[in-house]
């Protein structure tokens, strides 16, 4: 597609960003080292394929597939325009990863569009979202299966955020994320598959989070997320996006393709409350008792009233209904 392509490819392989080229049929003709590093897929695994052929399979923030009429590469080839935006690619290990994507057409000497180029870079706050990077470099702070903070560190982080909230007159949002049917999954596929799922959920869950937020493994198949300074409506938004992205994640195993869902409960906790009581509120909302209660989000609309002398202002009004429940679509 290019003259002096060897020189061009050497330059592209030294970029931190992912870059790949497609022909007019959207078949991948080049895949740089940055694309390998970010996605986990090697060039040998993707050359000759389309990105929708069990490779990246982009979705938007609501979990809608970008392949087909929403594909930025196809749009660039059809009208010669440039497209950019944030999408979630599926990593080779199954989790969803937020990336900023730019797609542009490639033309020959006569101006005919003969393909397109897509560049992308990782937008996730993988380490920052765990908080206090120096602390997490210590192995005893990490869950060795998922790579996120372990329970001890989660308790310490939440305790400090509640102290900060009391001093600042703010709130802390809590999310409890339960992996649905985890025991049944392990029974059917084995413990190794269970670990793969936990890692996939953890990495996907960090996608919608900010650098000040925290995610830790709380129990066998349960994660805890702490989000400082959020309202119930913002907490609901993050939880819903997290749920949809996990639902869109998957991993191929020897016994077939493995999909997973999560049930999420959350609340804005009282900064003067104990950790046990605050977590118990979110756990009650995350708990499922029947099949039709799984793969849902339930967020309490209650916002604890802060002492007037410590608050910077009145608490924001919640915009979500009490114990809001949403079901997968």
DRENZA-481443 format. One line per 8 residues: number of its first residue (from 1); for each residue x, y, z of C-alpha. Coordinates in steps of 0.2 Angstrom, whole numbers, plus 5000, padded with zeros to 4 digits. Example, Ala and Ser with C-alpha at 12.3 -4.5 7.8 and 13.67 -1.06 7.14 Angstrom:
2
1> 5062,4978,5039; 5068,4995,5036 $
This chain:
329
1> 5000,5000,5000; 5015,5012,5003; 5031,5015,4994; 5047,5013,5006; 5035,5003,5017; 5050,4996,5027; 5055,5013,5033; 5037,5017,5037 $
9> 5034,5001,5047; 5050,5004,5057; 5044,5021,5062; 5026,5014,5066; 5033,5000,5076; 5042,5012,5088; 5026,5022,5092; 5018,5019,5109 $
17> 5001,5020,5101; 4993,5005,5092; 4992,5007,5073; 4984,4996,5061; 4980,4997,5042; 4966,4989,5033; 4962,4987,5014; 4946,4992,5006 $
25> 4937,4977,5013; 4943,4981,5030; 4955,4966,5031; 4970,4970,5042; 4986,4972,5032; 4998,4979,5046; 4998,4978,5065; 5011,4987,5074 $
33> 5020,4983,5090; 5010,4996,5100; 4994,4987,5094; 5001,4970,5100; 5006,4978,5117; 4989,4986,5120; 4977,4973,5114; 4987,4957,5118 $
41> 4985,4951,5100; 5001,4948,5089; 5002,4952,5071; 5002,4934,5066; 4985,4932,5075; 4976,4946,5066; 4984,4949,5049; 4971,4945,5035 $
49> 4957,4946,5047; 4944,4960,5050; 4944,4968,5068; 4926,4961,5070; 4933,4943,5067; 4935,4939,5085; 4949,4952,5087; 4945,4969,5094 $
57> 4926,4970,5092; 4924,4988,5098; 4909,4993,5108; 4904,5010,5114; 4901,5016,5132; 4884,5008,5132; 4890,4991,5126; 4883,4994,5108 $
65> 4894,4985,5095; 4903,4997,5083; 4906,4984,5070; 4895,4987,5054; 4887,5003,5051; 4895,5011,5066; 4913,5006,5062; 4924,5021,5061 $
73> 4935,5012,5048; 4921,5009,5036; 4915,5026,5038; 4932,5033,5034; 4933,5022,5018; 4916,5026,5012; 4916,5045,5014; 4935,5049,5016 $
81> 4932,5058,5032; 4941,5056,5049; 4933,5049,5064; 4938,5049,5082; 4931,5044,5099; 4932,5033,5114; 4928,5015,5112; 4931,4999,5122 $
89> 4941,4985,5113; 4941,4967,5119; 4958,4962,5125; 4965,4945,5120; 4962,4940,5139; 4944,4945,5137; 4942,4961,5147; 4936,4977,5140 $
97> 4949,4991,5138; 4945,5010,5135; 4954,5017,5120; 4954,5033,5111; 4952,5029,5092; 4956,5039,5077; 4952,5032,5059; 4957,5040,5043 $
105> 4956,5035,5025; 4971,5030,5014; 4971,5035,4996; 4982,5030,4981; 4991,5043,4970; 4975,5045,4960; 4965,5050,4976; 4956,5034,4976 $
113> 4952,5027,4994; 4961,5010,4995; 4960,5007,5014; 4961,5015,5031; 4972,5017,5046; 4967,5017,5064; 4977,5023,5078; 4972,5020,5097 $
121> 4980,5022,5114; 4975,5015,5131; 4964,5027,5141; 4962,5016,5156; 4969,5022,5173; 4974,5004,5177; 4987,5009,5190; 4980,5026,5194 $
129> 4963,5019,5197; 4970,5008,5211; 4977,5023,5220; 4993,5026,5228; 5005,5018,5215; 5020,5017,5227; 5010,5007,5240; 5003,4995,5227 $
137> 5021,4991,5221; 5022,4981,5237; 5016,4963,5233; 5007,4962,5250; 4995,4975,5244; 4989,4966,5228; 4977,4951,5225; 4989,4939,5216 $
145> 4975,4933,5205; 4967,4949,5198; 4981,4962,5201; 4969,4974,5210; 4971,4978,5228; 4967,4965,5241; 4955,4965,5255; 4967,4972,5268 $
153> 4972,4986,5256; 4954,4990,5251; 4949,4992,5270; 4964,5004,5272; 4959,5014,5257; 4941,5015,5262; 4945,5020,5279; 4956,5034,5273 $
161> 4943,5040,5261; 4930,5041,5274; 4942,5051,5285; 4945,5063,5270; 4927,5064,5267; 4924,5069,5285; 4937,5083,5284; 4931,5089,5267 $
169> 4913,5088,5270; 4910,5077,5255; 4903,5059,5252; 4911,5042,5246; 4901,5031,5235; 4903,5012,5237; 4900,4998,5224; 4899,4980,5228 $
177> 4902,4969,5212; 4897,4951,5213; 4902,4939,5199; 4886,4930,5195; 4885,4911,5196; 4904,4910,5200; 4903,4893,5210; 4893,4885,5195 $
185> 4906,4892,5183; 4921,4885,5193; 4912,4868,5194; 4909,4867,5175; 4926,4874,5169; 4938,4873,5184; 4947,4884,5196; 4959,4891,5182 $
193> 4944,4897,5172; 4937,4905,5188; 4953,4915,5190; 4952,4920,5171; 4935,4927,5174; 4940,4936,5190; 4954,4944,5181; 4943,4949,5166 $
201> 4930,4957,5177; 4943,4967,5187; 4951,4974,5172; 4935,4978,5163; 4928,4986,5179; 4942,4999,5180; 4938,5006,5163; 4924,5018,5168 $
209> 4933,5023,5184; 4943,5039,5188; 4961,5040,5194; 4955,5044,5211; 4944,5029,5212; 4948,5012,5219; 4945,4994,5215; 4949,4979,5226 $
217> 4945,4961,5228; 4934,4960,5243; 4929,4941,5244; 4930,4926,5233; 4920,4932,5219; 4916,4950,5225; 4924,4966,5222; 4923,4983,5231 $
225> 4924,5000,5222; 4926,5016,5231; 4922,5032,5222; 4925,5049,5232; 4914,5064,5229; 4900,5056,5219; 4881,5057,5219; 4869,5042,5218 $
233> 4866,5047,5199; 4884,5047,5195; 4887,5031,5205; 4873,5023,5195; 4880,5029,5179; 4897,5021,5183; 4889,5004,5189; 4878,5003,5174 $
241> 4892,5006,5162; 4903,4993,5171; 4889,4980,5171; 4887,4982,5152; 4905,4981,5148; 4907,4965,5158; 4893,4958,5149; 4902,4962,5133 $
249> 4918,4953,5138; 4922,4935,5134; 4936,4923,5133; 4939,4908,5123; 4943,4892,5132; 4945,4874,5127; 4927,4870,5132; 4920,4885,5122 $
257> 4918,4903,5124; 4916,4910,5142; 4904,4924,5145; 4901,4932,5162; 4889,4944,5171; 4890,4954,5187; 4877,4961,5199; 4881,4978,5207 $
265> 4874,4986,5222; 4879,5003,5228; 4876,5018,5240; 4883,5034,5245; 4889,5031,5262; 4890,5041,5278; 4908,5047,5281; 4905,5045,5300 $
273> 4899,5027,5297; 4909,5011,5301; 4917,5002,5286; 4907,4986,5290; 4890,4995,5290; 4894,5005,5274; 4899,4989,5265; 4884,4980,5272 $
281> 4872,4992,5264; 4880,4990,5247; 4881,4971,5249; 4862,4970,5253; 4859,4979,5236; 4871,4968,5226; 4864,4951,5233; 4854,4941,5221 $
289> 4842,4927,5226; 4834,4922,5209; 4840,4921,5191; 4831,4936,5185; 4839,4947,5199; 4856,4944,5191; 4865,4955,5179; 4857,4971,5187 $
297> 4862,4987,5196; 4854,4993,5212; 4859,5010,5219; 4851,5018,5234; 4846,5036,5232; 4849,5040,5250; 4862,5054,5253; 4867,5055,5271 $
305> 4866,5073,5278; 4882,5080,5283; 4884,5091,5299; 4882,5109,5293; 4898,5114,5301; 4908,5102,5291; 4899,5102,5275; 4904,5114,5260 $
313> 4886,5115,5255; 4870,5105,5254; 4871,5088,5248; 4867,5086,5229; 4849,5080,5226; 4849,5062,5219; 4841,5059,5202; 4839,5040,5203 $
321> 4824,5032,5210; 4826,5023,5227; 4835,5006,5225; 4835,5009,5206; 4835,4992,5197; 4840,4990,5179; 4840,4974,5169; 4852,4969,5155 $
329> 4845,4973,5137 $
